[in-house]
Structures are given as C-alpha cells and as structure tokens.
C-alpha cells in the first residue's frame, strides 16, 4: 500500500498511521517496522495478505507470479478472493475512511468488506493451558521479562486460564511494564513461544497450539476428567480385577467403592479412609494442596492422602490401584496383615487400564485467544454513524473477522471480539510503540446494508481493481476449517 505523505526537511517523511507520528529517513523504517520511506513515499512494508478460497480447495497453484493478483482476470474468481486487513495499514485518526473498502459480488449479492489494521491499546489475550499442574494461586501476577503482564484467573476443566494484557498493564503501569506486555502479547499472537513466570508459582513456556512446558517439563496429556469422571469412565474396566481404585486429583479425588459407579457394580466397601473434604459419596475435595505432583496435587506419595483402613471392613490381601487423571502416575498396593498398603508390581491387566486412561487423554496444548474491542473510534473509519456499525454486528448483518479468521463477538455493549490466533495467517499481528497491538479487522456486509449504516460509499472500490501488479500483495490459502468470510450469510454463522 502506498500513501502520499508530507515531506519534511532532510528528505524525511512523516508517518501518520499512528499517534507516534514518526519522521522516517529515506530507506528507513518507522518505530514499529511497519512503515518505511521508499523514495519519499510512505509504504506499508509487510505484504498485504489476501485469502484465496480456491487454493485451499486444492486448486492448482499458478506457476508464475503467484503472489500477485494479476494472473487471472476472470470474474468467476471474484468470490474466491478475500481482502484481509493484514498489511493493509491504518488510517489514524480513524475519522478517515479505512484503507480498503472493497466491493465484490458473491452469489449474486453485492457485498462489501471494510479492512483496517486496528490499533488496540486496550487489548489482551486469554491463554488456556491444558495442565493439571498448579501454575500459581488465582489472582497471582504473571510476569514476562520480570514485568507484570497479567494474572492467573480460573482453573477450568483440566486447564489453567491466564488473562494477559488489558488496559491496566498496557497503559496503566510503568513504561517498561507496557512494553513488556506489548512484546509478550505480540509474540503470543504471532505464534511465538513466551516464557511466563507466576508469582509464588511455576514458570511456563507458552506457545499457541503447542504443549506447554511447566517448570521445564513438557505437558503431554490433558486429563480425561476429574477423579470422579475417571471412575465413571473406567469403573467397568476395573471390576473384578482390583478391590479398590483411588483416582488422585487436586479437584475431585474419586474412590471406586464409595462412588455411585462402584455401588452399581456391587463393589464391596474396602474400609478405605480418605483425607480431605467429602463432597458426595466417593468424591473428595482438598485431599492435598495444589502442586505439580500426582493429579495436580503437591504430593509425590499418594498414600499421604489415605487414613488407616477400617479393620471391620478391610482385610489383608485387599488390592488397590491408585492412579492420576492423566494416567501419568499409577501405583498398585496390597494390604498386609496390619492393613497397611504395600506397593507391588502392577498386574498386566491393570497396567492396560492405566494405558487406556492415557490413551483417552487429549494432547495438552496452549491456546491463545486475542481479545480486542473494535467498538472505539475505529468504527468511524467504517461509517459516519459508528453506533450503527455496532448495531449491525449485534444484529448479525455484519460479520467481523480477524485476518479472515472467525471471531466470537461478546454480547453486551461495543464490538468486543475474540479470535483464536492460530486461525489467523502467519504474522498477522503487529505493534506500535504507544504501546499497543495492531490487529487486522475486517467487517463484511451487504453493500446495501453498508449504505444504510452511513458507510463511506465514495471510497468503495471494486475487487477487480486489485488485479493490477501488486508487489506488496501476497496470496495465502484460506484455512479450510475457517468459514469463508465472504458468504452473504456468514454473519449468521455458528460464531454468533
Ligand atoms: S510507529 Fe509505525 S505506524 Fe506509528 S507513526 Fe511510526 S511508523 Fe507510523
């Protein structure tokens, strides 16, 4: 993209794409590395990314000049090309029309896509780390490069959630905190690994779509469920092979003989005594403190969570399996004459059931969702009446995408959206040193609706205009798992 920019002394030009307003020398880049001075012309240096539906459907790649859009003038290709905001640039301040407002015809319907690289000083990421291990207390600060960049929020269903970024870390702390936050968010959003440390907790290496490393140890499996759920899943496998099973879990530890599944199978009381707080039969909370040991507890020896066996019910020779919810830890015991569990070699059939738990675990991953609010002045680049854009998104007339990837738009005020960064084309995110993240945002709607909401109709350009030589434009396949954003009813898709 090229933009005329006012020349200043010494052949420098001034970039007006963000509040920093850099003076850029010839052949140099601005502070964000996104804009440069090429022969006195302000240029957005990264290629402008367009998605090609046809390539993702397995169409043959054009053998020459495949990066440009001038290889085929056929009108039939029109719906197969989607102009993303990646590399499109910004139009700060936002009252200027967005950099590209592109009309195309899809299945006989005139559509328009408004693209802009939004500057988000208030954005954040939500990180889901599939692990049983205790990463740190809820509300503990999460640091990157020693600076606070977020906090531990909740533990959910075998995953630990972190909330990083947001207005307070980006703009409300020291300059260094803002920079560290921006750097961490940018790296995570662009798929790089970031080391995070939790106050009074663990060090985690997080990378979108990759297994987390907790204190240097690769997390391989996400647990099958809590201890009670594990008993529900595998009780039948254990029936007749062992007298008692304890599934050790920091959240809910399960005891087979007391659990409803064990009762229904007719498993006899074993006289087992558990420490911790009994919730319902066979389900115990707080058997130990959280940690990085067995089942996300702080224990290395599972017998620590047991009291002595009741001699009226227990008997010498009674067998017991103790296992964690990932199957990563498992031990087999037999009660001796004094009713003390003594560890023995695990019988093969029980070892197979432990392997089955492991097999049923899903791979542990880190997942990164970018969360931004497109409800601010950015809307003025789309329409002269910004609230109508918000209403149009809420009414599902306008679909919001991020680099062509589907977003989840939160209910309530504004246009607060989340996107799975692994669905966005590579290096789709940037930054400006205000500090703020730069994220692609596209609004796609019917041209008639765009006119009704006060859109910048005099800036609408047909997609056919993009067929000329495009040295700074690159074509990438549309990801098959993403809905095609240009379908007229895409806004009414499953992501509402
Ligand atoms: S930081 Fe980047 S976008 Fe902002 S003025 Fe400088 S070159 Fe332009």
Boltz pocket constraint, residues with backbone or C-beta under 6 A from the ligand:
constraints:
  - pocket:
      binder: B
      contacts: [[A, 15], [A, 16], [A, 17], [A, 18], [A, 19], [A, 20], [A, 21], [A, 22], [A, 29], [A, 30], [A, 31], [A, 32], [A, 33], [A, 34], [A, 35], [A, 431], [A, 432], [A, 433]]
      max_distance: 6.0
